[in-house]
């Protein structure tokens, strides 16, 4: 490879300067590496010592409440946020924000709704659910992902294939998705459209040996993201502000001119910014034996269910192409396509089972890097408001739960009457 002389001269000068001041930059570099690796070790230690539980939610046959009830539950869950508040918690305890996972597992036998949570929050989550859905049954259950082998290689040996991906927002996080409010009308509540119906219908088409797993990993977002969102609001306002150049001696005049669409967009963005929000990562898998496997069932079917939340003037979902298990030889970097595809399948299968979340530590991402897969640097979170999350994940209403595939309890959950003697006299 030809390197110009002028470039070689510049590199020689830079090398000489760095060699002369090594005592200045080398300690700083070593400190950066040691600090990063120490935090990686302590953060992982903190995560591993926090036990977690999987809660299954079984709803009664008639759920009249809309997604508004789930929005309130998410508002309550937002209060469970944590973060290190001093150097000891950061560098010794290794505390990092804890994530929750809202999950839907569908197969030929039905659809199950779960919440994966740190065990310390189990009772709080149960109380939040019962406060809004008094009739639901919430129970700790074994992890449904354990019904398949731990390793993707063992899964493939059993004759299974998988397709998986993660989703991204197309526009800035400040732009909202369509929410359940747009699916409602002035009719009776049970006559409103339920946006989760598309997913439930998709599950009803699953064969007995097919599985579709969806997880929404969330952690409470603070005010830091709102600063970015407010800049978007300011930009939208400035775009519609015009200045009139006056005649000589006359004052400048400014006026605002917006189209109806611009007004609605600005209102929608401001509404999202005003809501409590969560950092979110959406991941889903489709797993089936080779003879039943149809990649388009999940690739287009599940994506179709998420398309309904999109709006061209606001925001919409798209696949994260760097994480999806879809890869051809002509995709960069143009070599070992089959091996890279298998590496992606293994990565997303393990990530789903372990509820893997984006890591802010550079060295944690670096440790997970391989020559065949750069996906650890491509895992992206985004911000969704509690209204948006509740639209995607909520208990199906009466219009949907009449479907035979829904897992439900036939009787209502009712407590004892007030004043009832629970204990006999003398006890």
N, C-alpha and C positions, 0 to 999 in steps of 0.2 A: 504494500500500500504506500502510495506516494504522500509524504507529509511535507508541506512547504517549509522552506528554511526559516521564514519569518515566524512560523508557528513554533518550530523547534527552538528558536532563540527565546521566544516568550516563555515557553515551558522551562527552559534552562534558568531564566531569571527568577521565575516563580519558585522553582525547586531550591535555588540558592537562598532566597529570602526565607523560605520555610525552614531550611536547614539551620539558618542562623538564629531563628527565634523559636526553636523547638521547645525550649523551656517555658514558652508562653502558651502555645496551643496544645502541646501534648498532655499536660496535666488536665486541661479543660476537657479534652477529648476523652481521657480515661475516666474523669469524673462523670461525664455524660453516659458512658457505657456502663460503669458500675452502678450508677443510680438507676438506669433503665432496667438492667438485669435484676437488681435487688427488688424493684417494684414489681417486675414480672413474677418473681418467685413469691413475694408476699401476697400479691393479688390473687394468684392461683391458689395459694394456701387458704386464703380467706374464703374463696368460692367453694373449695372442696369441703370445708368444715361447716358449711351451712346446709343442713338437711332440707330436702324438698319433698313435697307430696303432690300427688295428682288427685284432684277432686273431680268426680263425675257429677254432672247436673242432670237430673231426670225431672222433666216437667210433667204436670198433669195434662189430661187430654185437652182442656180448654185454657189457653193462655190468651187473655183478652188484652193485656197490657202491651203497648207498643215498645219500640226500641228506646223510648224515653226512660223506661225503667232501668235498662242496662246502662244508659248514659249516667244515671244517678249512681249506680254501682261503681262505675269507673271513676266518677268524681270522688267517691269515698276511697277507692283504691289509691288515688293520687296522693292522699294524705300519708300513705305508707312509705313514702320516699325516704331514702337515706343517702348520706354522703359524708366523707371524712371532714371533721371540723377543726382538726389541729394536726400538727406534725406527727404526733404519736400514732393517731389513727391512720394517717397516710403511710408512714414508713415502717411502723412496727406491726400494727394490726393488719395493714394492707387492705383496709376497707375500700370497697368499690360499690357503686349503686347496684342494687339487686333488681333483677328482671322478673317479670311475670310472663306467662304464656297462655294465651287464649286459643284453644284448639278445638277443631272439629275433625273427627275421624269417621269416614264413611266407607261402607262396604255393602255387599249384597245383603247382609243381615240387618242393616239399619245405619242410622247416624247418631253419633255420640258427641256430647258437648262436654269439654273439660276445661279446668283452669289449673295450670301447673304453677305452684307458688312455694316460696320458702315456708318451711313448717312453722316458723314463728308467727306467720300471718294467717295460718289456717283458720283459726276461730274468727278472726276479723273478717275474712272473705266469706265464711259461712253466714255470719250475721248480716253482712251487706246484702247477700243474695236473698236471705229469708225476709229482710226488711222490705224488699221490692217485690219478691215473688214468694209470698207466705206458703204456697202449696208445693213448692219444689222440694225434691229430695236431694240432698248433697251428701256424698259419701266418698271417703278415701278409697281408691281402687289401685290395683297393680298397673304398672305402666303398659299401655297397649302396644307400644313399640317393641316390647320384649317378646312379643309373639313371633317375631322374625329374628334370624341370626344377628349377632352383634356386628359381624364383619361383612362388608359388601361382597368380598370374595366367596364367603360361605353361602351368601344369598344367591349369587350367580351359579354356584355349583348345584343348588337345589332347582335350578331351571327358572329362576325369577329374573325379570328385567324391570328397570325403573326409569322414570323420567321425573326430573325435578328442576325447580328454579326458585329464584327469589324475585320479588317485585320492587320496582322503583317508581317514584313519582316523576312524571315527565317535566313538569315545571317546578319553579321554586316552591319550597314547603309552605309558603304563605298562602298560595292559591289552594282553596279547598276542593274537595270532591263533592259530588252530589250526596246529600244526606237523606235520612228517612223522612224529613219534613217535606221533601219534594215528592215523596211517594204517597203522602197522606192527602186526604180530601176532607170536605166538610161532611162526608157521609158518616154513618156509624163506624166506630173504631174497628169492628170486626170485618168491615167491608173495604178497608183501606188495603192498598197493595203492600206486600211484605217483601222487601228487597232480598231477604235470605231465601226466598222461595226457589230461586234459580239454582242455588247450591243443593238444596234439599231434593229438587227434581233430578239433578245430576246424580246424586247418590242413589236414587231409586233405580237408575239405569245400570248400576254396578252389578256385575256378576258375583257369585258367591265367593270366588277366589281373587277378586280385584279389591284393591284398597286405595282410597284417596285420603291423604292426610294433609291438613292445613293448620298452620300455626301462626299466630300473631304475637310475636315477642315484643313486650312493651316495658318501658321504665318511665317514671314521671319526668317530665321536662320542666325546667325552671324558667326564669325570665330571660335567660341568655338568648334563646332562640327568638323571643319576641322583638329584641332589638333589631335583628335582621329583618323580621317581618314588617316592622314599622318603617324600615327604609323602603320596602316595596310599596307600602301604603303611600309614603311621601312621593315616590316616583310616579305612582298612578295619578296622584293629585296634580303633580307638576306637569304631567303630559297634557292635561286638559286645561291648563292655565295659559291664557294668551295676553299679550301686551299690545295695546294700541299706541302707535307712535303719533303723538298729537301735532297740531300745527305749532309753529313757533310761538312761544309765550304761553302755551296751554300745558296743564299738568298731564303726566302719563296716566293712562287708565288701564286697569287690569280687569279681566273678566274670565269667568270659568265657563267652558263650553264642553259638555259631555253628552255622548250619545246615551240612549237608554241602556245599551249593553254595558258601557263603561260604568254607569252608575250602579248597575247590579253587581258587576265584578268588584267594585270598590266596597260595596256593602258586604259582599260575601267574604272578602279578605278581612275586613275589620271584624266581622262576626267570628271568624276563626281565631284571630289574634286574641279576642276577648275571652275565649274559652280555655279551660284547663286542657293541657295537651300531654301526649306521651311520645317519646322517641320510639319508633316502631320499625320492626323488620318482619316482613311477611314472606313465608317460605312454604312451599307445598311439594308433596311427592305423590306419584302414582306408581304403585307396585302391583305386578301381576305375573302369573306364570307365562312362559313364552307362548303357549298356545292361545292364551286369552289376551295377550298384550296388544294394545292399540295406542300408540303414543299420542295420537291426535285427541284421544278421549280426555286426557288431562291438559295437553298443550293448548288445545283450542276450547275444550269444554269448560275447564275451570277458569281459563282466561276470559271466556265469554261471560261467566258469572260475575267477574270483576269489572268487565267493560261497562256494565250498567251504572257504576259509580262515577264514571268519567263524564267530563263536559269539555268540549273543545275550547270554550271561552274561559274555563277555570283550570281544572287539572284532571289527569287520568293516569292509570297504571300502565307500565310497560315491563317487559322482562328485563332482568339484569343479564345481558348477554354473556358477561364474563363468569356468571355462576350457573347458568342453565346447562343442562346436559344435552346440548345440541352443538355439534362441532363437526366441521368438515376439513378436508386437507387444505382447502384454499383459505382457511381462517388463519390469521396471524398467530403464531410465528411460523406457520407453514411446514411443520415437521412433526412426526410421531402423532398424527391425529388420533389414531385408535387408542394409543396409550394415554394421551391427554384426556380423551373422552372418558375412559375408564377411571382415570384419576379424579375427574369431576364427579362422576357417579359415586365413587367411594367417599369423596369429600362431603357432598350434600347429604348422603345417607347418614354418615356419622354426625354431621352438624345437626340434622333434624332430631336424631335420637338423643343427642346430648344437649339439645336446646342451645346451640352455640350462638353467641351474640357478638356484635362488633367490639373489638378491643381497642381502646384508645392508646395503649402502650405500643410504641413502634417496635420494640424488641419482641413482644408477644406475636405480632404479625410476622416478624422476620423468622421466628422459630417455627412457624407453621408453613413457611414457604418451601416449595419444591421446584425443581427445574421444569416439571411437567405441569405445574399448577401455581399460578400467581393469585389464586382466588382470595387469599387472606387479606390482600390489599384492596379487593374489589367488593367486599361485603359492606353494604351501605345501609345505614338507618335513615329514616326520615321522620318528620313530625306530623302526627295526626291528632286532631282535637278529639275530645271524648264523644262529641256528636258524630264524627266520622267513624270512629272505632265502633260505637254502638250500632251504627248502620250496617257494618260488615259482620259484627258478632253480637247476636242477641238470641234469646229463645224464640223460636218460631211462634207466630200468633195462631189463633184458631183456624185461620184459612189454610195454614200449612200443616198443622199437627193432625189434621184429619187423614193425612196420607198414612198408609199402613206401615211405612218404613220407619217412622219416627219412634225412638225409644221413649216411652213415657210411663207414668204410673196412672193406673185407672181411677184411683180414688184420690180425694182431696186430703191434704195434710191439715188436720184440725187438732188444736190443743184442747185440754180439758176445760170444762165449763168453770166460770168463776165461782168460787165458794164451794167447790166440790171437795168432799173429804177424801184426801188421798191416802192418809194413814188411819188405821183403826185406833180406837181409843186404847190407851195404855202403851202404844208403841212410841 
